[in-house]
Amino acid sequence: MIGSRALRWLGQWLGREPAEALAGHGQGAQRWVVLDVETSGLDQSSDRLMSIGAVAVHDRRIVVADSLEVTIRQPSASERHNILVHGIGAEAQLSGLDPKEACRQFLDYAGRSPLVAFHAAFDRAFLMRAARAFLGVPIGNAWIDLADLAPALHPGTGARALDDWLAHFGIPVDQRHNAAGDAFATAMLFLRLLASVPPAERRPRQLQRLAAHARWVAR
């Protein structure tokens, strides 16, 4: 579950946008899993997955009770300069969850829900490699990349990075730069983007087509 600081942060945002995100959800709602990962570096072939943060969106509502935050046990702690980037201390790294169990928890949590991330290829590469290494299985879920979807829905803003889009929509960023906080910020961005999509088109394949079109136009 996402911690109390993130929940207080959500509450502050809800005070500004009460119609955008609620704690409950209805029957038959489309469930999306919005996620972020922290890693030991940027090399998708050799660096390690360190933590996973995720929160579910049901239709256009963030479901606070439906969230996951996992720190994965590392064989050795990162150097200090790396800890300053991801914020996971040496003790937390060495006492984290067994990698196999962490991957199992994530796959059980995600189920068949579409996975949503900003620059999703990065998160997908680390999660796929970990799932194959520790469980011997792929991750077959559909992926939605907000780095492509956002400019497809709101062209001409000049925004590129996640921070740019958060600032563009006035989304608070108090809990950024850890997996859980970034997942929450990404989920709030996702809600804003869904508001620009007609209800009949708020399905994974339609959003993937929109994002793919943005990639094609950018070439």
Backbone as CSV, one residue per row, in Angstrom:
resi,resn,N_x,N_y,N_z,CA_x,CA_y,CA_z,C_x,C_y,C_z
1,MET,0.833,-1.205,0.000,0.000,0.000,0.000,0.866,1.252,0.000
2,ILE,0.412,2.284,-0.677,1.119,3.558,-0.677,0.986,4.193,0.692
3,GLY,2.063,4.817,1.165,2.146,5.287,2.533,1.283,6.496,2.846
4,SER,1.286,6.841,4.145,0.408,7.901,4.633,0.771,9.265,4.054
5,ARG,2.045,9.529,3.791,2.426,10.827,3.227,1.822,11.009,1.843
6,ALA,1.863,9.930,1.052,1.271,10.009,-0.286,-0.237,10.186,-0.199
7,LEU,-0.865,9.557,0.789,-2.311,9.703,0.940,-2.675,11.125,1.337
8,ARG,-1.878,11.737,2.223,-2.135,13.133,2.586,-1.977,14.030,1.366
9,TRP,-0.975,13.708,0.560,-0.736,14.462,-0.679,-1.941,14.359,-1.603
10,LEU,-2.488,13.135,-1.754,-3.674,12.969,-2.574,-4.824,13.778,-2.009
11,GLY,-4.981,13.757,-0.685,-6.059,14.512,-0.072,-5.971,15.996,-0.360
12,GLN,-4.756,16.534,-0.360,-4.583,17.947,-0.691,-5.022,18.207,-2.125
13,TRP,-4.671,17.296,-3.027,-5.053,17.469,-4.425,-6.555,17.312,-4.611
14,LEU,-7.143,16.372,-3.859,-8.583,16.188,-3.946,-9.326,17.441,-3.513
15,GLY,-8.735,18.188,-2.594,-9.359,19.428,-2.164,-9.466,20.420,-3.302
16,ARG,-8.554,20.298,-4.290,-8.568,21.209,-5.442,-9.422,20.665,-6.571
17,GLU,-9.451,19.337,-6.714,-10.159,18.722,-7.837,-11.057,17.597,-7.316
18,PRO,-12.113,17.878,-6.584,-12.889,16.825,-5.924,-13.553,15.847,-6.872
19,ALA,-13.799,16.241,-8.107,-14.494,15.337,-9.029,-13.559,14.389,-9.753
20,GLU,-12.252,14.612,-9.637,-11.307,13.849,-10.466,-10.927,12.503,-9.879
21,ALA,-10.873,12.387,-8.549,-10.386,11.135,-7.976,-11.071,10.881,-6.651
22,LEU,-11.593,9.675,-6.464,-12.309,9.317,-5.259,-11.739,8.022,-4.713
23,ALA,-12.021,7.722,-3.446,-11.450,6.542,-2.811,-12.174,5.260,-3.201
24,GLY,-13.379,5.344,-3.707,-14.141,4.153,-4.024,-14.157,3.853,-5.506
25,HIS,-14.824,2.781,-5.878,-14.943,2.450,-7.297,-16.197,1.622,-7.501
26,GLY,-16.691,1.650,-8.721,-17.922,0.938,-9.012,-17.672,-0.424,-9.611
27,GLN,-18.748,-1.214,-9.689,-18.647,-2.542,-10.275,-18.424,-2.422,-11.782
28,GLY,-17.587,-3.290,-12.326,-17.378,-3.328,-13.755,-16.520,-2.211,-14.308
29,ALA,-15.864,-1.455,-13.448,-15.038,-0.348,-13.911,-13.783,-0.880,-14.592
30,GLN,-13.315,-0.144,-15.628,-12.027,-0.463,-16.246,-10.923,-0.174,-15.241
31,ARG,-10.093,-1.160,-14.957,-8.995,-0.991,-14.002,-7.695,-0.823,-14.771
32,TRP,-6.987,0.261,-14.451,-5.664,0.523,-14.998,-4.667,0.490,-13.845
33,VAL,-3.482,-0.035,-14.070,-2.423,0.008,-13.060,-1.364,0.994,-13.529
34,VAL,-1.245,2.092,-12.800,-0.266,3.135,-13.122,0.959,2.888,-12.258
35,LEU,2.136,2.839,-12.857,3.304,2.391,-12.111,4.547,3.222,-12.414
36,ASP,5.512,3.048,-11.541,6.846,3.611,-11.736,7.834,2.686,-11.040
37,VAL,9.051,2.635,-11.537,10.088,1.820,-10.907,11.300,2.691,-10.584
38,GLU,12.041,2.275,-9.571,13.362,2.832,-9.293,14.385,1.753,-9.599
39,THR,15.497,2.148,-10.197,16.523,1.198,-10.615,17.901,1.685,-10.174
40,SER,18.865,0.786,-10.262,20.229,1.138,-9.864,20.945,1.953,-10.929
41,GLY,20.334,2.094,-12.097,20.930,2.853,-13.190,20.013,2.825,-14.389
42,LEU,20.519,3.287,-15.524,19.700,3.409,-16.721,19.915,2.299,-17.734
43,ASP,20.883,1.420,-17.477,21.180,0.340,-18.407,20.173,-0.787,-18.209
44,GLN,19.284,-0.947,-19.166,18.208,-1.922,-19.025,18.692,-3.365,-19.083
45,SER,19.918,-3.576,-19.541,20.429,-4.937,-19.656,21.241,-5.382,-18.448
46,SER,21.701,-4.424,-17.627,22.576,-4.819,-16.524,22.213,-4.206,-15.177
47,ASP,21.576,-3.046,-15.149,21.225,-2.438,-13.865,20.039,-3.170,-13.241
48,ARG,19.829,-2.953,-11.946,18.884,-3.760,-11.183,17.599,-2.989,-10.874
49,LEU,16.501,-3.726,-10.829,15.222,-3.198,-10.372,15.272,-3.089,-8.856
50,MET,14.955,-1.905,-8.315,15.089,-1.687,-6.872,13.752,-1.515,-6.164
51,SER,12.796,-0.884,-6.803,11.486,-0.732,-6.171,10.418,-0.549,-7.230
52,ILE,9.203,-0.893,-6.843,8.027,-0.733,-7.700,6.964,0.006,-6.903
53,GLY,6.415,1.046,-7.504,5.266,1.726,-6.923,4.137,1.690,-7.929
54,ALA,2.938,1.404,-7.470,1.805,1.324,-8.394,0.526,1.703,-7.677
55,VAL,-0.398,2.277,-8.425,-1.719,2.604,-7.901,-2.725,2.362,-9.017
56,ALA,-3.909,1.882,-8.655,-4.922,1.566,-9.659,-5.839,2.757,-9.905
57,VAL,-6.216,2.888,-11.148,-7.249,3.832,-11.560,-8.413,3.008,-12.081
58,HIS,-9.599,3.207,-11.515,-10.811,2.543,-11.977,-11.632,3.581,-12.727
59,ASP,-11.760,3.366,-14.040,-12.339,4.383,-14.907,-11.564,5.681,-14.724
60,ARG,-12.143,6.723,-14.123,-11.423,7.984,-13.916,-11.277,8.282,-12.442
61,ARG,-11.046,7.251,-11.647,-10.898,7.443,-10.207,-9.666,6.708,-9.691
62,ILE,-8.828,7.403,-8.952,-7.721,6.752,-8.266,-8.294,6.015,-7.067
63,VAL,-7.975,4.731,-6.951,-8.456,3.919,-5.839,-7.305,3.751,-4.851
64,VAL,-7.353,4.534,-3.793,-6.259,4.570,-2.833,-5.989,3.195,-2.229
65,ALA,-7.061,2.445,-1.960,-6.882,1.141,-1.320,-6.263,0.115,-2.252
66,ASP,-6.239,0.393,-3.522,-5.728,-0.550,-4.525,-4.365,-0.060,-5.010
67,SER,-3.356,-0.245,-4.181,-2.018,0.254,-4.509,-0.971,-0.733,-4.025
68,LEU,0.244,-0.545,-4.503,1.347,-1.450,-4.162,2.638,-0.655,-4.076
69,GLU,3.442,-0.959,-3.077,4.776,-0.362,-2.952,5.726,-1.437,-2.447
70,VAL,6.724,-1.769,-3.252,7.638,-2.868,-2.940,9.078,-2.399,-3.113
71,THR,9.894,-2.618,-2.087,11.336,-2.429,-2.196,11.978,-3.802,-2.307
72,ILE,12.828,-3.987,-3.295,13.386,-5.296,-3.615,14.780,-5.436,-3.006
73,ARG,15.004,-6.545,-2.323,16.303,-6.796,-1.693,17.401,-6.874,-2.741
74,GLN,18.512,-6.173,-2.451,19.650,-6.113,-3.364,20.816,-6.949,-2.825
75,PRO,21.636,-7.512,-3.701,22.795,-8.286,-3.238,23.830,-7.416,-2.534
76,SER,23.872,-6.138,-2.885,24.761,-5.182,-2.217,24.144,-3.800,-2.370
77,ALA,24.466,-2.920,-1.432,23.882,-1.579,-1.452,24.549,-0.708,-2.512
78,SER,23.777,0.220,-3.041,24.306,1.170,-4.023,25.294,2.122,-3.372
79,GLU,26.112,2.728,-4.195,26.999,3.766,-3.699,26.191,5.021,-3.374
80,ARG,26.803,5.911,-2.594,26.083,7.063,-2.070,25.493,7.935,-3.169
81,HIS,26.241,8.159,-4.246,25.730,9.028,-5.301,24.497,8.435,-5.960
82,ASN,24.424,7.092,-6.001,23.248,6.442,-6.577,22.063,6.531,-5.628
83,ILE,22.319,6.419,-4.334,21.251,6.540,-3.339,20.626,7.922,-3.392
84,LEU,21.431,8.932,-3.659,20.899,10.292,-3.753,19.920,10.436,-4.914
85,VAL,20.052,9.586,-5.926,19.148,9.640,-7.080,17.824,8.964,-6.772
86,HIS,17.873,7.712,-6.280,16.628,6.965,-6.079,16.094,7.047,-4.653
87,GLY,16.900,7.501,-3.702,16.417,7.722,-2.346,16.183,6.479,-1.516
88,ILE,16.667,5.328,-1.977,16.494,4.088,-1.219,17.791,3.813,-0.474
89,GLY,17.770,3.944,0.836,18.977,3.814,1.643,19.540,2.410,1.663
90,ALA,20.786,2.309,2.121,21.473,1.013,2.125,20.711,-0.022,2.949
91,GLU,20.231,0.371,4.131,19.511,-0.580,4.974,18.247,-1.086,4.291
92,ALA,17.515,-0.174,3.655,16.293,-0.575,2.960,16.609,-1.508,1.793
93,GLN,17.694,-1.252,1.100,18.068,-2.113,-0.025,18.389,-3.530,0.441
94,LEU,19.118,-3.635,1.550,19.573,-4.943,2.019,18.495,-5.721,2.757
95,SER,17.447,-5.023,3.201,16.378,-5.687,3.943,15.073,-5.752,3.156
96,GLY,15.141,-5.477,1.858,13.938,-5.481,1.039,13.376,-6.872,0.825
97,LEU,12.310,-6.931,0.057,11.626,-8.190,-0.215,12.448,-9.036,-1.186
98,ASP,12.413,-10.345,-0.975,13.069,-11.268,-1.896,12.618,-10.968,-3.326
99,PRO,13.545,-10.876,-4.291,13.165,-10.500,-5.663,12.075,-11.376,-6.274
100,LYS,12.145,-12.666,-6.034,11.133,-13.566,-6.587,9.767,-13.244,-6.016
101,GLU,9.702,-13.015,-4.700,8.432,-12.688,-4.064,7.934,-11.318,-4.504
102,ALA,8.853,-10.375,-4.682,8.463,-9.037,-5.138,7.823,-9.109,-6.528
103,CYS,8.435,-9.873,-7.422,7.868,-10.027,-8.764,6.516,-10.721,-8.718
104,ARG,6.402,-11.734,-7.856,5.122,-12.439,-7.736,4.032,-11.501,-7.216
105,GLN,4.382,-10.685,-6.217,3.398,-9.747,-5.686,2.947,-8.758,-6.755
106,PHE,3.896,-8.267,-7.541,3.517,-7.311,-8.582,2.609,-7.954,-9.618
107,LEU,2.942,-9.153,-10.082,2.126,-9.808,-11.105,0.734,-10.133,-10.571
108,ASP,0.660,-10.561,-9.300,-0.642,-10.826,-8.698,-1.454,-9.545,-8.592
109,TYR,-0.780,-8.466,-8.212,-1.452,-7.177,-8.066,-1.932,-6.661,-9.428
110,ALA,-1.077,-6.706,-10.427,-1.425,-6.170,-11.747,-2.514,-6.988,-12.416
111,GLY,-2.494,-8.306,-12.223,-3.461,-9.146,-12.908,-3.363,-8.942,-14.418
112,ARG,-4.508,-8.759,-15.070,-4.533,-8.525,-16.514,-4.779,-7.063,-16.851
113,SER,-4.722,-6.204,-15.852,-5.008,-4.787,-16.089,-3.977,-4.169,-17.020
114,PRO,-4.377,-3.231,-17.871,-3.399,-2.487,-18.667,-2.454,-1.726,-17.750
115,LEU,-1.194,-1.635,-18.136,-0.169,-0.962,-17.348,0.126,0.397,-17.965
116,VAL,0.179,1.407,-17.127,0.346,2.789,-17.576,1.594,3.365,-16.930
117,ALA,2.439,4.003,-17.724,3.661,4.615,-17.185,4.074,5.769,-18.092
118,PHE,4.976,6.584,-17.605,5.560,7.655,-18.414,6.924,7.176,-18.869
119,HIS,7.145,7.160,-20.188,8.280,6.458,-20.798,8.211,4.978,-20.412
120,ALA,7.111,4.367,-20.800,6.788,3.009,-20.376,7.829,1.983,-20.803
121,ALA,8.539,2.216,-21.905,9.519,1.235,-22.372,10.588,0.964,-21.326
122,PHE,10.943,2.002,-20.573,11.963,1.840,-19.526,11.441,0.928,-18.419
123,ASP,10.269,1.252,-17.883,9.691,0.437,-16.803,9.439,-0.989,-17.287
124,ARG,8.916,-1.097,-18.497,8.607,-2.414,-19.045,9.849,-3.272,-19.159
125,ALA,10.956,-2.704,-19.624,12.181,-3.479,-19.809,12.676,-4.060,-18.484
126,PHE,12.679,-3.249,-17.431,13.164,-3.730,-16.129,12.211,-4.761,-15.529
127,LEU,10.907,-4.514,-15.643,9.944,-5.459,-15.089,9.947,-6.771,-15.855
128,MET,10.046,-6.699,-17.178,10.082,-7.917,-17.980,11.314,-8.741,-17.657
129,ARG,12.465,-8.076,-17.543,13.697,-8.812,-17.253,13.629,-9.475,-15.886
130,ALA,13.086,-8.756,-14.885,12.974,-9.324,-13.541,11.988,-10.486,-13.518
131,ALA,10.845,-10.341,-14.201,9.850,-11.409,-14.210,10.405,-12.670,-14.866
132,ARG,11.150,-12.494,-15.939,11.740,-13.658,-16.614,12.843,-14.283,-15.769
133,ALA,13.669,-13.431,-15.126,14.801,-13.950,-14.362,14.351,-14.684,-13.099
134,PHE,13.360,-14.136,-12.400,12.996,-14.693,-11.095,11.792,-15.624,-11.129
135,LEU,10.927,-15.487,-12.147,9.739,-16.329,-12.217,9.665,-17.134,-13.510
136,GLY,10.493,-16.770,-14.491,10.479,-17.485,-15.755,9.244,-17.227,-16.593
137,VAL,8.607,-16.062,-16.395,7.390,-15.745,-17.145,7.512,-14.345,-17.741
138,PRO,6.805,-14.083,-18.852,6.756,-12.738,-19.412,5.639,-11.943,-18.740
139,ILE,5.553,-10.668,-19.067,4.430,-9.827,-18.655,3.646,-9.503,-19.927
140,GLY,2.454,-10.077,-20.048,1.705,-9.959,-21.286,0.684,-8.835,-21.308
141,ASN,0.667,-7.998,-20.285,-0.328,-6.922,-20.213,-0.111,-5.884,-21.315
142,ALA,-1.184,-5.213,-21.674,-1.080,-4.061,-22.565,-0.415,-2.908,-21.816
143,TRP,0.347,-2.106,-22.549,1.034,-0.952,-21.967,0.552,0.333,-22.638
144,ILE,0.382,1.376,-21.828,0.052,2.712,-22.315,1.177,3.645,-21.894
145,ASP,1.779,4.334,-22.848,2.884,5.248,-22.554,2.369,6.689,-22.572
146,LEU,2.343,7.313,-21.400,1.834,8.682,-21.323,2.774,9.689,-21.968
147,ALA,4.050,9.333,-22.137,4.975,10.237,-22.828,4.576,10.403,-24.297
148,ASP,3.851,9.420,-24.836,3.311,9.532,-26.194,1.864,10.001,-26.186
149,LEU,1.084,9.507,-25.224,-0.333,9.843,-25.194,-0.559,11.322,-24.893
150,ALA,0.226,11.888,-23.980,0.018,13.289,-23.598,0.138,14.249,-24.787
151,PRO,1.222,14.187,-25.568,1.297,15.109,-26.714,0.292,14.781,-27.814
152,ALA,-0.164,13.525,-27.881,-1.192,13.185,-28.860,-2.501,13.899,-28.535
153,LEU,-2.801,14.022,-27.241,-4.051,14.649,-26.810,-3.922,16.158,-26.637
154,HIS,-2.704,16.612,-26.331,-2.480,18.044,-26.090,-1.243,18.490,-26.871
155,PRO,-1.358,18.548,-28.195,-0.194,18.932,-29.016,0.135,20.409,-28.836
156,GLY,1.409,20.721,-29.083,1.826,22.115,-29.078,2.082,22.721,-27.717
157,THR,2.082,21.916,-26.661,2.328,22.482,-25.323,3.809,22.736,-25.074
158,GLY,4.678,22.032,-25.787,6.109,22.133,-25.535,6.584,21.266,-24.387
159,ALA,5.661,20.583,-23.700,6.037,19.724,-22.574,6.639,18.422,-23.098
160,ARG,7.663,17.950,-22.404,8.307,16.700,-22.791,8.458,15.752,-21.598
161,ALA,9.084,16.221,-20.523,9.315,15.391,-19.349,8.048,15.310,-18.495
162,LEU,8.012,14.341,-17.590,6.869,14.203,-16.688,6.666,15.475,-15.876
163,ASP,7.746,16.046,-15.370,7.624,17.287,-14.599,6.987,18.400,-15.424
164,ASP,7.293,18.452,-16.719,6.701,19.466,-17.587,5.187,19.311,-17.666
165,TRP,4.736,18.079,-17.823,3.303,17.830,-17.935,2.593,18.077,-16.607
166,LEU,3.234,17.712,-15.507,2.633,17.982,-14.201,2.460,19.484,-13.998
167,ALA,3.482,20.244,-14.371,3.401,21.701,-14.239,2.337,22.266,-15.176
168,HIS,2.243,21.719,-16.384,1.269,22.212,-17.360,-0.160,22.102,-16.828
169,PHE,-0.452,20.999,-16.130,-1.801,20.783,-15.611,-1.967,21.236,-14.159
170,GLY,-0.919,21.794,-13.570,-1.020,22.253,-12.189,-1.163,21.130,-11.179
171,ILE,-0.563,19.987,-11.468,-0.630,18.828,-10.572,0.481,18.947,-9.536
172,PRO,0.184,18.825,-8.244,1.211,18.982,-7.204,2.265,17.884,-7.280
173,VAL,3.488,18.226,-6.894,4.610,17.300,-7.061,5.374,17.091,-5.747
174,ASP,4.713,17.217,-4.630,5.385,17.141,-3.331,6.075,15.802,-3.089
175,GLN,5.531,14.732,-3.641,6.050,13.395,-3.344,6.743,12.749,-4.540
176,ARG,7.380,13.547,-5.390,8.032,13.010,-6.578,9.375,12.372,-6.263
177,HIS,9.862,11.609,-7.219,11.199,11.017,-7.238,11.375,9.880,-6.247
178,ASN,10.303,9.148,-6.001,10.381,7.784,-5.498,9.280,7.027,-6.236
179,ALA,9.366,5.708,-6.269,8.468,4.950,-7.143,7.000,5.191,-6.818
180,ALA,6.646,5.179,-5.532,5.248,5.363,-5.154,4.769,6.769,-5.482
181,GLY,5.580,7.766,-5.153,5.202,9.142,-5.429,5.082,9.416,-6.912
182,ASP,6.013,8.886,-7.688,5.962,9.092,-9.131,4.762,8.367,-9.750
183,ALA,4.432,7.184,-9.224,3.253,6.480,-9.716,1.994,7.296,-9.449
184,PHE,1.921,7.897,-8.264,0.759,8.715,-7.932,0.672,9.939,-8.830
185,ALA,1.798,10.601,-9.047,1.802,11.768,-9.927,1.402,11.367,-11.343
186,THR,1.903,10.230,-11.802,1.564,9.747,-13.135,0.086,9.402,-13.226
187,ALA,-0.471,8.838,-12.152,-1.894,8.521,-12.147,-2.745,9.785,-12.256
188,MET,-2.330,10.852,-11.592,-3.084,12.097,-11.680,-2.984,12.699,-13.084
189,LEU,-1.810,12.575,-13.703,-1.684,13.003,-15.090,-2.588,12.159,-15.983
190,PHE,-2.643,10.873,-15.739,-3.491,9.981,-16.524,-4.957,10.407,-16.442
191,LEU,-5.406,10.782,-15.238,-6.785,11.247,-15.090,-7.045,12.476,-15.956
192,ARG,-6.095,13.389,-15.956,-6.254,14.602,-16.770,-6.330,14.265,-18.250
193,LEU,-5.512,13.314,-18.671,-5.513,12.940,-20.078,-6.804,12.213,-20.455
194,LEU,-7.294,11.345,-19.569,-8.544,10.646,-19.852,-9.702,11.617,-20.026
195,ALA,-9.629,12.756,-19.328,-10.694,13.752,-19.453,-10.786,14.300,-20.880
196,SER,-9.716,14.154,-21.648,-9.695,14.646,-23.030,-10.136,13.592,-24.037
197,VAL,-10.466,12.414,-23.546,-10.837,11.301,-24.422,-12.330,11.022,-24.271
198,PRO,-13.080,10.929,-25.355,-14.500,10.581,-25.243,-14.676,9.257,-24.496
199,PRO,-15.706,9.141,-23.666,-15.894,7.921,-22.858,-15.830,6.627,-23.658
200,ALA,-16.393,6.623,-24.858,-16.416,5.398,-25.657,-15.028,4.972,-26.117
201,GLU,-14.046,5.884,-26.048,-12.697,5.583,-26.528,-11.696,5.382,-25.392
202,ARG,-12.180,5.319,-24.173,-11.278,5.135,-23.030,-11.034,3.650,-22.783
203,ARG,-10.454,3.009,-23.768,-10.110,1.604,-23.685,-8.660,1.437,-24.129
204,PRO,-8.011,0.371,-23.663,-6.572,0.224,-23.940,-6.201,0.336,-25.410
205,ARG,-6.901,-0.352,-26.296,-6.505,-0.341,-27.707,-6.635,1.048,-28.319
206,GLN,-7.709,1.760,-27.935,-7.879,3.105,-28.470,-6.769,4.033,-27.999
207,LEU,-6.408,3.931,-26.716,-5.340,4.787,-26.195,-3.997,4.411,-26.806
208,GLN,-3.764,3.123,-27.022,-2.528,2.707,-27.684,-2.445,3.266,-29.094
209,ARG,-3.571,3.283,-29.801,-3.561,3.823,-31.161,-3.250,5.323,-31.152
210,LEU,-3.833,6.049,-30.199,-3.546,7.474,-30.084,-2.059,7.707,-29.815
211,ALA,-1.494,6.940,-28.871,-0.082,7.094,-28.531,0.810,6.730,-29.712
212,ALA,0.453,5.671,-30.439,1.241,5.254,-31.601,1.215,6.317,-32.681
213,HIS,0.081,6.969,-32.851,-0.016,8.041,-33.839,0.936,9.182,-33.487
214,ALA,1.025,9.500,-32.189,1.934,10.573,-31.761,3.376,10.200,-32.049
215,ARG,3.753,8.945,-31.844,5.116,8.507,-32.140,5.397,8.624,-33.620
216,TRP,4.423,8.241,-34.449,4.602,8.299,-35.898,4.773,9.741,-36.381
217,VAL,3.951,10.652,-35.855,4.023,12.059,-36.256,5.342,12.663,-35.843
218,ALA,5.900,12.236,-34.696,7.141,12.813,-34.173,8.359,12.397,-34.975
219,ARG,8.254,11.374,-35.769,9.406,10.887,-36.540,9.786,11.853,-37.662
